Structure formats: structure tokens, C-alpha cells
Amino acid sequence: MHLVAPKPGQLLGRNAEARGVADLVAGARAGRGGALVLKGEAGIGKSALLDAADAAASGFTVVRASGAEFEQELPYAALHQLCVPVLNQTTEIPAALRVAFGLAPGTPEPFRVGLAMLELMTTAARTRPLLCVVDDAHWLDTASRAAMAFLARRIAADPIAVVFAVRIPAPLGELATLPQLLVAGLSDENARQLLTIRSPFPLDERVRDRLVAEAHGNPLALLELPRAGGFAPPETASVPSRVEHAFRRRLATLTGGAHTLLLLASADPTGDPELLWSSAEALQIDVSQASADAEATELAEFGMRIRFCHPLARSAVYRAASPEERRIVHGVLADVTDAVTAPDRKAWHRAQAAVSPDDDVAGELARSAARAQARGGVAAAAAFLERSAELSPDADRRIGRTLDAAQAHIEAGSSEAAGKLLTTVETAVLDDVQRSRLELLQGRIAFLRPGDGTGPALIARAAQRLSDPVAARECYLDALEMSLVVGRGGGFVTEILAKARAEAPETEFRDVLDALITLAAGDHATAIQLLKGDHRPMWNRWPSLATMIATQLWDPHTLTAIAEHLVKVGRESGSPLLLRLGLAQKATDASLTGDLGQALAAVAEEGAIADAAGEPPLVYPRLQVAAFRGRRDEANELFVLADRAVTADGAGQVTNLHWATAVLNNGLGDYPAALAAARAAVESPDLFHAGPALVELIEAAVRCREHRVAATALESLTVRTEASGTATGLGVAAYARGLVTGVEDSYREAVSRLAETPLLPYRGRAHLLYGEWLRRQNRRRDGVEQLRIAHELLSAAGAEAFARRAADELRAAGEQVDRHAQGTDESLTLQELAVARRVAHGATSNEVAVALFVSKRTVDAHLRNIFRKLGISSRRQLKDRPELLPSPGGPAEPASAAR
């Protein structure tokens, strides 16, 4: 066995941990890929377990990467380490990786980078299993960590094992969703054995027991503390601090060149010997003698790469130096770093060497920030801008760069860091534009912080400071957009519009803000007339608001156009947030138009992008798909997730939740549940979701004999739909009126008007309601005709519960119903259904893998499950299943869509 210690060869007291690592490797050898995160304090033995994984992986290709404390801000630095050894196994480096590694122009899209990495690694694993070993993962740059986590979650059907080592209590970030194994301290018995075997000094029993007690089972501490003569620092110090103290004692034996050489090595995260030797020569260090003296301490090795014996050794060397000594070595490293091949690293070293504000260095850092942002490294951009602000002698530039850094921190998801940074300029002398920008950023942070209700007031204050009335009014629209994006529309929209009504400057012509203020006041007819027009200019800056306006206008064509625009712009800009918003809207739009395949594909892609960004997928588009399909079990699981996501003031999301619940239960015929949910949606303070919920409220109320409730809701719906004047709105209102009044002409009008619209499920529901009414009027033949149409439309749209209602009515009328036409086999999962539909449309496994962000082997595994569940044996048989073909009136899904 092998001791848990820096040197390989023995592992003592790690049977369970070693077994976990061995099982991971054995699974990958058998084609069952997986990942494992080893977590524990510094020196606990994580790296030794990584070595054990390497030793167990005979016949594997093994690739390694390691996080570096000083490279955390450089996007894709660690990913480059991991990918380089296998790049020669592909005929061409995937385009997304070329962009990420700076080999091609463009902005990396995180999910595309993750997919390219998946493609690269699965290609490398075709000939031999692959082991990816990632040490010091707590120091990975954000972009690399997200890409590696993306890979680790998608290799279940591939011969790939990924093992990470993370120091606690550092946050796990995206790795938190992976299987974890805590590496705890050794038992006292194992600790004594380790000391007996490995101590460089003879120890009597009392000293040994003292060391065991002090080390708390930490192997590195057990091996390092005896070097300090058997004396340990006070108990109040943490074990890593005591280990670092031991490393410093070794460092104290060095003088002159050897000490400076180690300091140079600690300040340069690349481990590049050429860079180190050039820096040493610039400081007139005798490299041969200094490296020999430094190596004698066993703190570092000087070979093809410069390696410290442990990350704590690097920290000990760097922290032991005085600020002046650090500045000197950073200055030399800046001088020898190539400005063409490594401009950002050069700028960073120059910044660390600066003694006082320096406009040149600050400008260099600002340019580095721009480069980082262009490559998708928003976190890196924030770090560069923050240091640039610190070094800016000009007050205006310093303030501007501080605000830029805060904005970058917000975009990187670090709102807490942004808030701290903004406090540094709060008391500065700011002009109105700067103060307004400060308050806007503080408002954005407040919107993101659960329970913080100061956002609207901050935005209103920012607007009041602006002399341009158009810019001031746009501040309120910004606030509305923010509240919708973070799911707090119901809590804030009314408050924001009340402030706008009282405080927003007037303009010559009435605009969108006026329309929304009017809508909030309850005058729907006037507001909707004001909202009519071309809102395409809003689609980029206020896409959520534009979507809500189209919903108010009952305008499905515009909703489709907005979704397509957002997806297009999101792809082109590399903005994950914009693309996810577009895909969520696309999924919702596809659910409404009855194109289930497109809805499932959009849901799958949004989930993959969220995964690449280390965030949970959006629940609401999935919930809407499940609700329209009538999948109660799936919906209930999503309801639980949605409920957790709703904050105390997230009423906008609550309304959406209630509306989806009402659709689900109306489809299932559980009208009391639908009535309760629809009532809750209509009565909520949300301004934008009540319209669609009125339709569900009317049907549920009529079925529950709550006629007064239904009549009141119909009156409200009629005002809204007549003002919009769209075929969709008028058609839906017509069948709602038929439910309330029982007048046949209303049903006829609904069927006629909705025939002009793309909303297949609502078209089917109009025929269903008309057919149900006709059957109850004892007009069997007419009723059966309408119910047949309803059944075909609703089955094709994937609205399985509503289709079952039509089928039940047909059977009650004595008609036979083809069971297969009732919808896709209910045993298929969403992912399996997405695969099945794409394959039915002619896509290859590779095309499906690209479209759904999984590996080809995963697609093939899904197909085996699909064949088994559907009782078929070939891809060709999938094409014979009508429920997998494109919906009538819905867009087809050709194989090329998967490319």
C-alpha cells in the first residue's frame, strides 16, 4: 500500500478512499464513465489519491491539469493544460476550443466550449480509456471549471473518468453537483505508523504523541513538523498554517540567490524555466548554484517545469517575502514576459510591481480587461479593471474603471464583490452621470439579492439625476426588465410603475412607459392601443418586456419572432443569459404552437447552456411543456423546484406557476384544482400573466358551476382581446364566451378565428369544447366530427391530456380511437423523446449529440432505451410513429437542424 504523503509508494489508512478512486477507474475501463471530487484540507493526501488513480489506470490515456492561485483570472488557462496532450488525436481542433485558447478570433460561448471539449475527449477515448486528473481545482479559472464540470456530467456512457482534488473550505462552484468524497485526517494509529516510517529524525514516544495531537491526522503536517525540530506553533493556528510555518523554516536556511530564485518561481504561475532563468539572469543570480541550493530544501524541483512540492510551499515562499521583494520580482518577470504572446500576464506582473498609481500600467490593464471580455472571461475582466482602477491617477478614470469593474463582477455572477467595490466610490465626489450609474449598479445588485427591496427606489433615484428625459424614462424600463429577468416581476413591476407615474419626466409623445403606467392603472383598452406598434427596437435591450407586451397583445407571431431573434443574437454575441432567455421563450412558443419536438430541443439546449455556466436550468419552460403535455408526475417534480426558486417577492414567477398548474389540471379534467390555480394567478399583483390565466379560469369555473366567477373573468378577457384585435385573442375569447353563454355561434367563431393562428393546442381546444357542447346537445354526428378534429390536432401537438379528453368523448359516443394516436409513449423521458424525434426526422447520432449537448455514446444509449420501451428494433421504425413526426402547421425539424 501507499502512504498518504507527498512521495508515492505507500497508501496508509486510505482503504475506503482508494477503493472509491479504483471503482471510478474500473467503471471507465468498462465504458461507464464518471467523475469524483476529492475534497479535504491542504496536505490531507488528495494529491496522493490522484496518483493512485493514475497508477490504477494502466492502459489509459492520462491527462493532467492543475489550478494555479495566480492564474485564476485567466480564462481557459487550466482547460488548455488538460486538452493539449490529446489535441493530436483529432484531425482539427474544434472551432470553439480554438477561440477559447486564443488561436482564433471571436468570443467563446461557454456551452460550445464545453461541447467541443466533450467531442475532443470522447474522440480521444475511442482507442483507449481516458483519465482526466485535475489537482488544486479550487484554483481553476471560472471558465475552465465550468467546462470541466460540463464534461464530467456527460460521460456516463463513455470510457472516461475525471477526478478532481479540491481544498476545503474553498467553494466547489460548478463541481458541487458531482459525486464527492471527503478525505479526512488519518487515525491516531495510522498517524503514528506514518511518523515511524517516514520521520527524518528519531522520535521518542512523548514527542511523537505531541506531533500526532498537533497534526490532527494531516499527513503533510506529520511529515513537515519534525523538520521544525519537533516543535509546533501554538494550537490556535490551523493545520495548514502550521505546515506553511514549517515550509518557512526550511526557506529560512537559504540566503541570497537561492532565496530570490524561489521567490521568482513562486510569483510566476507558468512554471516556465526559460522565463525563470531569464529573470534570474536579469537579477545577476548564479542559476546553477542557486537552483542546487533551492532544490536541497525539497521545496521545489527545477526541471522541464518548475514544480513546488506542495501549493502551501509556493504560498509560504511568496508570503514570506516583503512587499518590496515581491515588487522587484514581479517587475523583472514583467520585463522578460513577451508583450506579443502574453500581454495579459505582462500587464499583471507590471501591476503587481507598481508602487504608486501609474497611468500606463492602468491603461494596459484596461486593455487586458477588454481582451478578456472578448474571450468570455468576464471574471478576468473584472479583476483587471479593479486593479486598473487602483492604479489610475486620474480621479474620473479611476471612478469609471471602478464602475466598469463592478459591472463586470455582476455579469460574472459576483454581485457581492461588485457591492463591496461600489462602496469605495460611494463617498467620492461624483457628477450626476457617475452617481446615476452607481445607483443603477446598486439597483441591479439589489434585484439579484433575495429579500432586498431597495432596487426600485435606487433605479428611480438614478433616473431623477439624469437631465435627458428619454434616458431617465429608459431607467424605469431597465428596472422593469431586471425585475422580469430575475423573476421578481410581480413583486416590483407595480412599484416601479407607481414611481414612474409620480416621478418620470414627461416627453412630447406617449411611449411604452406611458402605456405600461396606464395598464397598471387598470385601463387595459387604452394601454393596449398605446402598446400597438413595432417594438423591435426593444428586443435587444428589453427582451423580457417586449415578450410581455406581445403576450398582452395576444400576438403569437411576434412572440415567435422575439424568440428567434433572441436565440440568434445570443449565439452571435456569446451571451449565455440572452441565449437562455431566447431558448426558454422558444420552448414556450413551441409549446403554444404545438411543436413538441422544438420545445424539447430548446429545453435540452437551455439546460446544457445552464450546465456549462454552472447554473440550474430554468424551470418554467420545462413546466409549461409538462403542463401542456398533461404529465402530472413530471409537472409535480418541477413544481417543487419552481417553488424553491420563488423568493418572498417573486410573485411574477408565482403567477406563471399558477397558470401552468391551471393548464395542467384543465387538461386532466381536475377542474377544482384548475379553478384554484387560475384564481390565484388572476388575483396576483403580476401585471402581465393574468390575461392567459383568465382563459383557464373561465373553463374551470364553468365546469365547477361557478358562473359568476366565469362571467366576471369573461368580461375582463373580452376588454383585453377586443382591444388587441388579433385573431388569436378574439378566437380564445369566443370559445370562452361559448362556455359561459352556451351560444353555438361563439364556438363557430372560435373555430373560424383560431384556424388563422399558429396556436395548435388552442385550435384543438376550440374544437374539443365545441364537440363536447354538441354531444351534450344530442348532436352526436356533429359532435364526433369536431371531436375527431380536436383529437388529431391535440395529439399532433403533444397535448396528451387534452387529446385524452377528446378520445374519452369519442369513446362515449361509441367511436373507436387509435391508441397510438393518443401521443408519444408516456414511458419516454424528455431527453429520450428529444432523441427519438430527431432520429425520426433523419438525424444521425452525431447530429443529435451536437444538438442536445451530449456524447454520441450517450445518444446511442438513449436509443437502446427507446427501442426497448417502444418495442421496436431500428431507427427506420421510429419514422413510422406519427407522434414523432412534425406537427401539422408547426415547423418541421430536418436533420440539418441538428448540425
N, C-alpha and C positions, 0 to 999 in steps of 0.2 A: 504493500500500500504506500501511499504518498502523503507526506506531511503537508498540512496546510501552512505553507511557508513560501517565501519568495523563490526558493530554489526547487526545481522539480525533482521528483524521485520518490516521494512518500506522501500518502494521504492518511492522516491520522485523525480519527474522531469525526469523519465526514461520510460515513456509510450511506445515510439517507440522502444527503445532497449529491454524492457521487452517483447513486442509483438513479436519481431524478435526471441528471445530465446524461447518463448512459442510456436511459429509456428514450430520451429525446432523440439521441443519435440513432438508436436502433430503429425507432419509428421512421425516421427519414430514410434509413437504409432500405426499409420495406415499402417505401413510397408513401408513407403517412407523415407529411411534413408538420412542423410545429415550431413554436418559439417558447423561450423560457427567460424570465428576468430574474437574475440572481441579485438580491439586494442585501446590503449589510453595511456596517460602518467601515471606515478606512482601515485596512490592514487585517480584516477578518478572514481573508482567504478566498475572495471571489476570483481573483486572477488565477489562483492555483486550480480552481474548478474549471475555469476556461481552458487551462492547459490540459486538464483531464478530459474535457470534451474533445479537444484536438487529438489527444492520444487515442481516444476511443474511435475516432473517425478514420480508421485505416481504409484506404481505397477511395476516400472522399477528396474532392477539391476543397481546400480550406482557404477562406479569405478573411482577412482581419481588418479592423478599423479601431481607432481609439479616439475618444473625445479629448480635447485639449482645452484647458482653462482659458488660454489666451486666444483661442480660435472660435469661441462660442458665437461670435458675432459675424463670422464669415460664412455666408450661405453655401451649403452643399460641400463644405470642406471635408467632412467625415465621409460623406457619401462617395466622394471621389476616391478616397482611400479604399473603400470596400469594393468599388466597381473596377478599378484599374486592373487588378490581376485577371479578370475574366473578359476584358474588352476584346482580347484577341480571339475569343471563341465565337464572335459574331462577325458577319461579313461587313456590317456597317453599324457604327454607334447610333442607337436610336436618337432621333432628332431632338426629343425633349431633354435627353441627357447632354447632348452637345450644347444646348442652350444653357442648361444648369451649370455646366462646367466652364462656361465662358468661351467655348470653342466655336460658337455661332451666335449671331445677334438675336435679340428677342428677349421677351420676358417669360421666365419659366412658369408654367401652370403646375402647381403642386401635385394635382391628381394625375396630370400627364407624366410628370417626372416619376411618380410612384408606379404608374402603369409601365413606363419604359424600363424602370428598374426590375419590375416583375418579369417583363419579357426577357431582359438580359439574363437574369438569374435562372429562370426556368429553361432558357436555351442552354446555359452552362451546365445545368443539371441533367441534360438528356443523356450524356455519355457516362457521367459519374455523379453520385450523390454530392450535394453541396453543403458545407458547414460554414455559416457566417458567424464570426466571433467578434463581438463589439465590447471592448473594455472602456471603463470610465464613461459610460453612456450618459451620466448626469451632466457631462460637459459637452455633449453633442450640440452642434448648432441646431437651431429650431427646425430649419428646412430639412436637414439630414435626418433628424429624429422622426419627423413626420413621414418621410419617405420610407424609412426602415420599418416603422410601425405598419405602414400601408402594406409593405411586402409580407411582414410577419403574420398578418391577419388573412393572407390569401394563398397560403401554401399547403393547405390541409391535404390536397391531392397530389402534391409534388414531393420528390425526394430531397427536400431542403430543410435544414434545421438552422434556426437563428437563436443564438444565446447572447444575452446582454448582461453586463455587470454594472450595477448602479449603487452609488454610495448613498446611504440614508443619513440624515433625513431630507436629502435633496428631493424635490418633487419629481414624480415619474413622468408627468406630462402625458403625451400620447401613448407611452408604454404602459400606462396604468390599466389598459384594457387587456393586456396579455397575461398569460399564466405567470405567477410569481413564486419564488422560493426564497424564504428568509434564511440567510446564512448567519446563524447565531454564534455566540462565543463557545469555545471548547469547554468541556467539563474540567473540573479541577484535576481529575486523574489524568486526562489527556494532556492538560497543560503541563503537569509535572513530567510526563513522559517526553513531551516535546523539549522541555528545558534540559532534561537528562541527555537526550540525543544530540541537541544542536547548540547548547550554550558553549561559547568560546572560552569560558572560564569555569574552573571547578567551583561548585556552589555548595555551601553547607545547607542543611535542611531548613534552618530558620530563614536564611536569605532566599532560598527557593520558594518557601511558603509566602514570604513577603511579596516576591515578584508575581507569583500566581494570583495573590489577592489584588495587587495593583493593576495587573493586566486585564482582569475581568474576562479571561478566555480569549483575548485578542492575540492571534499568533504572531503578528508582526511586532506587537509590544513585547511579547515574551522573548523574542529574538533580539530586539534592539535595547531593551532596558539593561541587560547585563553589560552591554558595551559601555554604559554610563557608570560602570563600577558597582552595579547592584543597587544604586540609589535612584529612587524615582521622585519626580516632582510631587508637590502636595496633592492630596486626594481630590481637591476641588477641581483640578484640571481634568478635561475629558481624556479618554484613552488616545485618540488621535493627536491631541495637543502634546501629550507626554511622548508619543512616538516622534513627533516633529522635533520636540526638545532633544531627543536622543540623536536625531539626524544632525541637529545644530552642533551638538558636542563633537561629532565627527568632523563637521565643517571647521570647527574652531582650531583643529590641528593644522589647517592649511594656512599658508600666507602667500602674499604676492600674486604671481601669475596664475597659479592653480586655482586660487580662490576666485579671481576675476574670470577665469575661463568657465568655471562652473556657473557663475552669475550670468555670463553671456548665454550659456546654454539654457539656463532657466528662463531667460527673458525671450528666447526665440522658440516658438511652439513648433516650428517645422522640423527640427532635428536634422537640418541640412548641414553636413560637415563643411562643405565648401563655404557656406555663409559664416560658419563659426570660425574657420581658420582665417578667412579674410578679416573678420572683426578682430581676432586675436592679434594678427599681424599689425593692424592699424594701431593697436594699443601696445605694440612692441613686446608682446608676450612670447617667450620661448615655448612654442606649441608642443614640441616633443617632450620637454621636461615637465611642463605644466599638466599635460594630459596624463602623463605617467603618474604624477603625484596625486592628481584628482581621482584617477581610477583606483589608486591604492586605498582610498577611503571606502570603495564599493558603493559610493553614492550614484555614480553614473558610469556608463560604458561609452567609449569613443570609438566607433567603427564606421560601417557604411551609413548608419544613422546614429544620432546621439540619443541615448536612452538613459533615463533615470531609473534607479532600482524600484522606485515607487513614486506615485504622484505627490505623496507627502514630502518626499525628499526634494522634489523640484520646489514645492511651496516653501520648505524650510530654507533653502538656499536663497530664494527670491526675497522672502520676508526678513531674513537676517541682514540684508543689505540696507544701508542708509538710503534715504531719498536721493541724495546726491549721487551715490554709486549707481543706483538704478537709472537715473537720468543719463549718466555717462554711457552706460552700455546700450541703452535704447538709442542714444544719439549715434553711436558707432554702427549699430545694426541698421539704422535708417540710412546712413551713408553708403553702406555696402549692398543694400537691397535694391534690385533693379526697378527703376521707375516705370519701365515699359511692361515687364511681365508681372510685377507685383506692386502696382501703385497703391493699393489699399493698405497692404502691410507696411509699406514705406511710410505712408501718411500716419498710420497708427503709431509706429515707432517714433516718428517726429513729434507726435502729440505727447507721447509719454516722456520725451526728452525735454519738452518745453518747460522753462522755469516761470515764465510770465506770459500774459496774452501776446499772441503773435498772429497777425492778420494773414500772413502767408500760409501758416500751418492750418489755421481755421478754414481758409478757403479750400485747401487741399482736402480736408476732412469733409467739407460740404460737397465737394465733387465726388468723393468716395461714397457719400450717402446717396447721391443721385445714381451712381453706378450700381450700388447695392439694391436700390429700389427697383431699378430697371431689370435686375436679375431675380426679383421676387423676394429679396432679403430685407423685408420691412424692419425686422428686429435689428439687423445690422445697420440699416439706415438710421434708426433711432439712436443707436449707440454712437455712431459717427457724428450725428447732428448735436447730440448732447455735449460731446467733448468739443466740437466746433464752437458751440455757444460759450463754453467755459473759456476758450482761448480767443474769443473775439473782443478786441479792444474797443470797437465802436459800439455804443450802447444800443442803437437801433438795430444793428445787425445781430447783436447778442440776444436781444428780445425776440427778434424774428426767428432766429435759429432755435431758440428755446421753444417757441410755439410750434415750429416745424417738427422738432423732436417729440414734443408731446403728442402731436397729431400722428406721427409715425408709431409711437408707442400704442396709441389707441387702435390703429389699424392692425398692429401686431397682436392685439388682444391683451396688452398690458396696461389696462386702464389705471391700475393702482400706481404704476411707475409714472404714468402721464400726470396723474393728480399731484404726486409729490413734486414733479418738475414744475408744474404750474404755480405751486406755492412760492417758488423762487422769484417769480416776476410779479406776484400779486401786489407787492408794496412798491414796485418800481414806478417811475413816472412814465405813464403810458398815454399816447394820444387816443382819440376816440376809436380809431380803426383798430389799434392794438388791443385796447380794453374790450372792444366788442368781440374781437377774435378770441381773446382769453375767455370771456363769458360763454361764447359758443362752444369752445372746447370743454369747459367745465360743465356745460349743459349736456353735452354728449356723454361725458363720464357719468353724470347723474342718471341719464336714461339707462345706462348699462348696469347701474348699481341697484340690485333689488332693494326695494323699500325706500329708496331715495326719491322723494317727490319734488326736489328743487329744480328739476330740468326745465319745465315750462317757464318759471319765473326768471331763470338765468337767460333763456333764449329771448324772452320779452325785453329784459334789460339790454341785451346786446342789440336788439332791433332798435330800441329807442336812441341808442348812441349814434346810429348811422344817419348821416344827413341826406343820403339818397333814399327817397321814399320807396322806390322799386326794390332796392337792396334790403331795406328794412322789412318790407312785406314778404320778401323771399325768406327771411329768417323764420317767419312763422310757418311757412311751407316746409322749411328744413326740419323744424321741430315736429310737425305732423308726420313727415316721412320717418324720422327717427323713432317716433313712438310706435309706428306701424311695424317697422323692421324688427324692433326688439320685442314686439308682442305686447306693448302696453297701450295700444290704441284706445281701448275702452276706458282706461284709467285717465288718459291725458288729453285725448282729442277735444273733448268738450271744454276742458280748462284752457287749452291753448287757444281755441276759437273765441272763448269769452274774453281772454286778454287781447286778442287781435281786434275784436269788436270795439273794445274800450280804448285801445292804445295805438293801433296800427295807423300810420299816416294815410290819408286818402290819396287816390290817384284820379286822373281825368276819366278813365274808363273803368267800368266794373270788370273785375277779373275773377280768377279761380278762387282766390281767398274770399272775395265777397260772396261768391256762390256757396262756399262751404259755411260761412258765417250764417247765411240765410237758411241753409239746410239744418244747421244746428238749432236755429230758432223755430224749426218745425214747418217752415213754408216750403214743402217739397216741390210743389208745382213751379214756383218761381225759381228755386235753386236749380232744378233740373234744366229749365230753359237756359239759365246762365251757364250751365256746365256743358251745354251742347257746343260742338266746335271741334277744331283739330287740336288735340292735346299732345301730338307727337313731340314737341319741344320739351315736354315734361318727362319723357320716357327715360332719359339718361339720369337726370338729377333727382327726380321724384317718382321712380317707377312704381313703388307700392301705392302711392297716392293716385297715380294715373290708373292703376288697376282698380282701385276702389271706385273711382269716378266712372269707369266703364261698367262696373257692376251696378252702380246706381242708375245708369242709363239703359240697363238690360241690353248691352251691346256685345254679343259674343264674338263678333268679327274683330272688334278692337281688342278684346281680351286675348284672342289668338295672336294678333299682330304684336301686342306688347310682349307676350311670352317668347315669340320667335325673335323679336328684337333683343330682348334681354339675354337670351342664350347666345345670340350672335356676338353681341358686344362683350359679354362675359368671356367668351372664348378668345376674342381678339385682344382684349385688354389684360387677360390673365387674372381678372378679379374673381377669386373664389366666391365671395359674397354675392356679387352680381350674378354670376352663373348659377349659383344655388337658388337664388331668388327666381331666376328665369326658369330653371328646371322645375321648381316647385309650382310655379304658375302654369308651366306646360303640362305637368301631371294633372293639375286641377282642371285645366282647359280640356285635356284629353278625356278626363272622366265625364265632364259635362257633354262633350260631343260624342261619347260612346266609343272612343278609340282606346280600348283597354290595353292593347299592345304598346302603344305610345306612352300611355300613362305609366305602365310598369317599367318601361325602359327609362323614362325620365326619373322615376323614383329610384331605380337602381343606380343611375349615374349620379344623382344628387347624393345618395348615400356614399358612393365611392369618393366623391369630392370631399364630403364631410369627413370621411375616414382619413383621407390624405391630409386634411387640415387638423386632424386630432380632435374633431368635434362630433357630437352625436348628430345623426341625421335629423332632418326636420320631420316632426311627427305629423303635421296637419295634412300635407298632401297624401301621405300613406293612409291616414284616417279617412280622407274623403274617398279614396279609391276603395277601401274596405267597406265604407258605408254604402256607396253606390252598388257594390257587388252583393251587399247583404250578408257579409261574412261577420257574424256576431262574435265569434271567438277571437278572430284577428282584431276586430274593432275594439273589443274589451281590453285586450293587451295594450293596444295603442292608447285607449282612453286613460289607462293607468299612467303611461308615460307622459301623456299630454297634461294630465292633472298635476304631475310632479313639476312640469315645466312652467305651469302658470304661477306667476308671482301674485302677491296680495293685490297689486293694482294692474294685473294683466287681463282686464276684462275683455279686451279685443279678442284674445285667444279663447277666453271662456265662451264668447258668443259663437265663434267658429266651432267650438267643441259641441255646443248645444245644437247648432244647425246640423252638423254631421250626425248627431245622435237621433235627431228628428227624421232625417232622410233614411237612416238605417231602419228605424222602427216602423216607419210608414211602409217601407218595402216588405218588412217581415210581418206586417199586419198587427203589430203590437201598438195599437193606437193610443191607449192611455199613456204609455211611455213616450211616444212621439209627441203627444199633446203637452206633457210636462216639459220636455226639452225645448219644443218650439216656443212655448210661452216664456221660458227663461231667456231664450235668445232675443225675442222681440222686446222683452221688458228690460234688457240690459242697457247700460248707458252708451253702448257702442253705436256710433253714428252710421256705420257702413254695412253691417251684416244683417240688419233687421229685414231688408227687402226680401232676399231669398228665403228667409225663415218664415215670412208671412205665408208663403205658398204651402209650406209643410204644416203650419198652424191651422190653416183653413181645412185641409184634408183631414187632419187628426181630430179637429173639433167637430166636424160634421159626423165622422164615424162614432164619436163619443157622445153625440147628441147635444153638444154644447153650441147651439145655433146662434146665440147672441155673440159668443166669442168669435165664431166664424164670420158673422155678418160685419162685426166691427173690423176684423182683420181684412176682409174683402174691401171695405171702404178705403182703408189705408193703402192697400195694394193697388186699387184702381187709380187713386190720385197719382201714385208714382209711375205706373205703367202708361197711363194716358199722357202724362207729361213727357215721357221718353219717346212715345210714339213708335217704338220698334216692334217688328213682328213677333219677336221673342216675348217681350213684356206683355203685349196685347194678347198673345196666344195663351200664355200661362194664366193671365188674369181671366181669360174667357173660360178655361176649364175650371178654375176656382169658382167662378160665378155659377157655372153649371152645377157644381157640387152644392152650393148654397141654395140656389133657386130651383134646381131640377128642371130648368128650361132646356129643351133639346138644342135650340139654335145656338146656345152658348157652347155646347160640346162641338157642334158642327164648325163654329167659328174657330174654336181652339185647334181642331184638326187641320183646318184650312190654313190658318196663320202659321202654325208651327211646321207645316210642310215646307215653308220657305226658310227655315232656320237650320243651323248645323247641330242643334242640341238633340241628338238622337234619343237619349233617355227620356227627356221631357216630351218629345214627339210620341214615343211609345207610351208614356203615362197618359197622354191625352186620349189615345185610342183605348187604353185599358179602362180609364174611368168612363168613357163613352160606352164601351162594351158592357161594363158592369151595370151601368144605368139601363141600357137597352134590355139586358137579360131580366132585370127586375121589373121591367115594363112588359114582360112576357113576349118580347120580340126576339125570340131565340135566334132566328136566321140572321137578322141584322147584327145581333149581339155577337154571334160566333164570328162573323166577318171582321168586326172591329177587334175582337179578342185575338184572332189569328194574326192580324197585322201587328197588334201590340206584342204578341209573343215573339214574333220574328224580329221585330225592332229591338226589343229589350234583351233577347238572347244574344243578338249580334253585338249589342252594346256592352255585354258583360254585366248587365244589371240583373243578376241572377235572382234576387229575391222578388223583384217586381215581375220578372219573367215567370217565376213560380206562381205568383198570384194569378197571372193570365192563364197559366196551364191548369191551375185548380178550377178556375171559372169554366174553362173549356171542358174539362172532365165532368164538371157538374152539369154541363149542357149535353153530356153524352158523347162528346168528341174524344178521339184518341190523340195523344200528344207524343211525338218522338222524344224519348227520354234524353237522347244525346243532344238534341237541340236546345236543351234547357240551360246549357252553359258548360264551360270547361270543367273537367273533373275536379271536384272540390278537394281532392287529396293533394293536389299540387300546391307547393309553396309559391309565394310571389316570385322568387328567384327562378324556380323551375318553370313557372308559367312564362316568364320573360324569355327564358332559353327556348322553350317549346315553340313559342310564337315566332321567334326569329328564325329558328331552323325550318319551321313550316313555310316561311316566306323565302327559303332558299339560302340562308346564310350558312357559311362554313363555321366550324368550331372556332377557328382563329378569328373570324369576323365577330362572332358572338363574344369571344373573350375580350376583344378590344372594346366592344360596345358596352359591356357590363363590368369592365374593370376587374376581371378575374383571369386566372391562367387557363390555358387550353385544356389541361388535365381536369381542372375543376368543371369546365363545361362538359367534358366527356362523362365525368362522374354524375353530373346532373342528368344528362341524357339517359344514363343507365337507370337512374331512379324513375325518370319519366316513362321510359319504356315499360318498366315493371308495374308502375301504378296504372298505366293506361292499357296494359295487356297487349302491347304491340312490340315489334322487334326491329323496326327500321325507321330511318328518317322519312322515307317516302310515305309511310303510313300517317305521319303527322300532317301531311298535306291533305289527307282525306278527312280530316276532322274539321267541320265547318266552324266550330267555335274558336279555332286558332287562326282563321283567315281574317283579312281586313274587314272592318265593319262597313256596311253599306253607308255611303255618304261620308265615311271617315277616310282619312288619308291612308293609302297603302304603305306598307313597311317593306320596301325592297331590300334585297341583300346588301346593296351598296350602302344602305343607311348604317350598317354596322362597321363600315370601314373608317 
